[in-house]
Amino acid sequence: MNQILPDRRSRTRTATIAAMEVTVAGRPVPARLTNISFAGLQGRLGPDVSQLRLDEVETVRLEDLPPLPVSLTWQKGDTFGLSFDAPERAGRIIAGFIELFGPPAAR
């Protein structure tokens, strides 16, 4: 029997689509952001790197903002979740990103 479990996330997510770059083992990798919160984000790898494992992810760069240190939370195929290593330090950058690139309801 399939059971729908409640969302356990403590932070509200903002759905958005934007370019981002993840650094994996020192190599920049193109990706698309699908949602973001002050705790982490969800994204999708670009078609040229869709089979890449993100076990050695180091940072994420949203648009032209400064890079943020992250850790891999989960990955399924080309879709992945990252958590910010220092969400309290990343908060101002994330708030600015949501202000600039989030949907109108989030602004």
C-alpha positions as CSV (number, residue, x, y, z in Angstrom):
1,M,0.0,0.0,0.0
2,N,1.3,3.4,-0.9
3,Q,1.1,6.0,1.8
4,I,1.6,9.7,1.3
5,L,3.9,10.9,4.0
6,P,3.9,14.5,5.2
7,D,6.7,16.8,4.1
8,R,9.3,16.9,6.9
9,R,11.1,20.0,5.7
10,S,11.2,22.8,8.2
11,R,11.8,25.5,5.6
12,T,9.4,26.7,2.9
13,R,10.5,26.0,-0.6
14,T,10.2,28.5,-3.5
15,A,9.7,27.0,-6.9
16,T,11.8,28.6,-9.6
17,I,13.7,27.8,-12.7
18,A,17.2,29.4,-13.0
19,A,20.6,28.6,-14.2
20,M,23.2,27.4,-11.7
21,E,26.6,25.8,-11.5
22,V,27.7,23.1,-9.1
23,T,31.4,22.5,-8.5
24,V,32.2,18.8,-8.3
25,A,35.8,17.8,-7.5
26,G,36.9,21.2,-8.7
27,R,35.1,21.0,-12.0
28,P,32.2,23.4,-12.8
29,V,29.0,21.5,-13.9
30,P,25.9,23.2,-15.4
31,A,22.6,22.6,-13.8
32,R,19.1,24.1,-13.5
33,L,17.5,25.1,-10.2
34,T,14.0,23.8,-9.6
35,N,13.3,25.0,-6.0
36,I,15.1,26.6,-3.1
37,S,14.8,27.2,0.6
38,F,17.0,28.7,3.3
39,A,18.1,25.1,4.1
40,G,18.9,23.8,0.6
41,L,17.8,23.4,-3.0
42,Q,16.7,21.0,-5.7
43,G,18.2,20.9,-9.1
44,R,18.6,19.0,-12.3
45,L,21.9,18.3,-14.2
46,G,22.3,19.5,-17.7
47,P,21.9,16.9,-20.6
48,D,25.7,16.7,-21.2
49,V,26.3,15.6,-17.6
50,S,23.1,13.9,-16.6
51,Q,24.8,10.7,-15.4
52,L,27.4,12.5,-13.3
53,R,27.5,11.5,-9.6
54,L,27.6,14.5,-7.2
55,D,29.2,12.7,-4.3
56,E,32.1,15.2,-4.4
57,V,30.0,18.3,-4.7
58,E,31.7,21.4,-3.2
59,T,29.8,24.6,-4.0
60,V,26.8,25.9,-5.9
61,R,26.6,29.2,-7.7
62,L,23.2,30.7,-8.4
63,E,23.2,32.9,-11.5
64,D,26.1,35.4,-10.9
65,L,26.0,35.3,-7.1
66,P,28.9,34.2,-4.9
67,P,29.4,30.4,-4.5
68,L,27.9,28.7,-1.5
69,P,29.3,25.6,0.1
70,V,26.9,22.6,-0.1
71,S,26.6,18.9,0.6
72,L,24.7,16.3,-1.4
73,T,21.5,15.2,0.4
74,W,20.2,12.9,-2.3
75,Q,20.5,12.2,-6.0
76,K,18.2,10.2,-8.3
77,G,19.3,10.2,-11.9
78,D,19.8,13.8,-13.1
79,T,17.8,15.3,-10.2
80,F,19.4,16.1,-6.9
81,G,19.0,17.8,-3.5
82,L,21.7,19.9,-1.9
83,S,21.8,21.3,1.6
84,F,23.7,24.5,2.5
85,D,26.7,23.8,4.8
86,A,26.2,27.1,6.6
87,P,22.6,28.2,6.0
88,E,22.9,31.1,8.4
89,R,25.7,32.6,6.3
90,A,24.0,31.8,3.0
91,G,20.7,33.4,4.1
92,R,21.4,36.9,2.6
93,I,22.5,35.5,-0.7
94,I,19.4,33.2,-0.9
95,A,17.0,36.0,0.1
96,G,18.5,38.2,-2.6
97,F,18.2,35.4,-5.2
98,I,14.5,34.8,-4.3
99,E,13.9,38.5,-4.5
100,L,15.4,38.7,-8.0
101,F,14.5,35.3,-9.5
102,G,11.6,33.9,-7.5
103,P,8.0,33.9,-8.6
104,P,6.0,37.1,-8.0
105,A,4.3,35.6,-4.9
106,A,7.6,35.0,-3.2
107,R,8.8,38.6,-3.7
